[in-house]
Amino acid sequence: MTDSPIQDGSFSRYRKYLRIDVALFIASMVGAFTLSGFAYLEKYYLVLDVPIERINISAQQFVAYGAAGLGSYIAALGFAVALVGTVTLLLVLFEKPRKKTEQPIALPLWVARIRNQAIEHSMAFKFVACLCMVALLMWCTWYLLVTIPSDTGRSAALKTATECTARALVYQNLDRYEGCQVAESDDMIYLLKRGHVDKFGVGFYTLELPKSGLKNIVGAEQYITYER
């Protein structure tokens, strides 16, 4: 049996480069999810005026928040594929050609001069092309994995400040504070006090209250309808 046209064609020479390293793919996906989750949570708590360094957030939570949205998943998948594809293309560019080029057809003098200059300085063109690809990959990575999640975190924080349900924190000395509990650390509770809300934005400030001496937390009454 004869080989198929795909095996005999130019595609067969790239098969060894298309063997995607599973470890590299998984590592790039996890790294993309972590970066996306950190950008989201950092912006979220920054808008709510909560110090993120005081909150105990595990690496698994960063990955979970980064992978929660469909956009983050697509961005991480694109980042992984782009990373593997870039490495493959770099290997192909610097590979020595296996076949000699055929006799070129007659070209105009100015076209032949440009072609000869390109052949003579082919390494410089390859180097510039590699730099452009790396720069484009870095820009796309920053935009997809940092800018978009950061904007999403800001929108989520403003939605939380606008729509969150207030709770009452009662201490043993009968001090009482009302507001939205937006974060919690080992020894502190962060309570958001909402002010004026209109179509342009929301006004609020955040209280940092200690857990010591806390008697109870009372939630607001809610009315939830049954599903039909």
N, C-alpha and C positions, 0 to 999 in steps of 0.2 A: 504494500500500500504506500502511496506517495503521501508526503506531508501536505498538510493543508496550506492554502495561500497565506494564512496568518502566520503559520510557523515559518514558512519560507520567506515571508516579507520582512520589512524593516522592523515590524513590531516584536519579532522574536528576540532581537538583540537587547530589548529593554526589559525582558521578563525578570532578569535577576535583580533589576532595580525596583521592580514593582512588588517585591516581597516585603510587605510592610512589616516593620518590626513591631510586634504586639506590645512589647514593653514600652517602646517609645510612644506608641499611640495612646496607651492607657495613662502613661505619665503626663503626656501633654493634655489629655482630657481632664485629669484630676487637677493639674496646675491651672488650667483655664477656669474650671469651676471654682477653685479656691480664690483666684484673683477676682473673678466676677462677684463672688459672695462677699469678699472683703470690701470691694468698692461699693457694693450695695449697702452693707451694714454700716460702714464708716460714714457714708453720706446720710443714712437714715438717722443715726444717733447724733451726728453733728448738727443736723437741722433741729432735732429735738433738744439740743443743748445737754446731751448726756455724754460724759467722757467714756469712750469705748474701751479705753485701757483699764477702766475700773470694773468692767463687766466681764464675767467669765464666759468667753465664747471659745468653744473647742474648734479644732481643725475640721471635725466632722460637720459642725454647724456651718462653717464657711462653705464647705463643699455642698451641703444641702441647700443653702440659700442660693448659691451660684447655679445649681442645677434645677432649681424649682421652676423657673420660667422657661417657656419654649424658646424664647429668644436666646437665653443663655446656652441652652442645649445646642441650638443651631450654630451659635458663635463658637462654642467649644469644639464641635465637630468640624466646622470649617477651619478653625485654628489647627487642629490635629492633622487634617488632610493637607492644609497648606504647608505645615512644617515638614511632613513626610515628602510632599511633592517638591518642595524647595530643595531638600537634601538630594532627592533623586535627580532633579534637573542640574544641580551643581555637579554631581558625579558624571552625568551625561556630557555636560559642556566640556569638562576637562578630560574626557576619554579620547584616546587617539583613534582617528577614523580607521575603519577596517578595510574600506574599499577606496580605491583611487577614483577621483572624480573623472567623469567622462570629458572628452574633448569639447570645450565650450564652443558655442556658435559665435559667429562674427558679431561683435557689438560695436556701437559707436565709440569713438576714441575717448570721449569724456566719461562714458559709462565704464569702459575698460580701465581707465585711470583710477576711478573711484573703487572699482572692484579690486584692483591690485593693491591700492592703499589699505583697503579693508582686510585683505588677506595678509598683508605685511604686518599690520597692527592688530591681528585677530585677538591676541591675548589681552590687549588693552580694551577691546570691545567686550570681550567676555568678562573682564574684571568690572567694567562699568555696568554691564547688564546684571551681574551678581549683586553689586551695590544697590542698584535700583530695585531689584527683587527683594532684597533684605529690608530696604527702607519701606517699600510698600507693605511688606508683611508686618513690620513693626507698627506702622500707622494703622493698618486694619486691626491688628491685635489690640492696640490701645483703644481704638474707637469701639470695637465690639465688646471687649471684655472689661473696660474701665468706664468709658464715657456713657454708654447706654445703661449699664447697671447703676451708675452713680445718679443719672437722671431719674431712673426708676425708683431708687431709694429716696430721693428728694420728694417725688410725687407721693410715695407711700407714707412718708413722714408727715407731709401736709394733710393727707387724708386722715391719718391717725389723729392729728391735732384737731381736726375739724369735726370728726365723727365719733371719737372715742367716748366711752361711757365712764362717768365719774364714779369714784369710790370714796369712802370715808375711812381715814386711818385714825383710830382712837388709841391714845396712849394711856398708861396706867395712872398718870397724873391728870387725866381727863382732857388733855389737849386733843383737839380734833382738827384734822386737815382733810379737805376734799379736793379731789382732782383725779386725773387719769393716771393710773400706774403704767408707765411706759418702759421701765427697766428696773432691774434689781441686781445688786451685787451681794457679796458675802455679808456686808454689814450696813448697806444703805439701800434705800428705796427712792426711786426718782418719780416724783409726782408732777404731772403737767397741769398747770392752772390755765384754763382757756379764758380768753377775754373776748374782744369784739371779733365777729365773723361777718364778712360780706363777700360779694362776688369777686373782690380784688385780692382777698387773702384772709389770713387768720392771725390774731394776736394772742400770744401766750408766753408764759415763763415757766421754768422748771424748778421745783423744789427738791433739794437733796436732804432726805430725812433719815435718821438712824433707825435701825431695827431694834436696838436695845430699848426696852421700856414699852414696846408696842403691845397693846392688849388685843386688838382684833382689827380686821379689815372688813368693812361693810360695803357690799355692792349695791348699786341702784336697782330698784325694782324694774323688771322687764316683762313685757307682754309679747309672747311668741305664739303665733297662730299655728294650728295643726295643719299638716299637709293634706291636701285634698286628692 
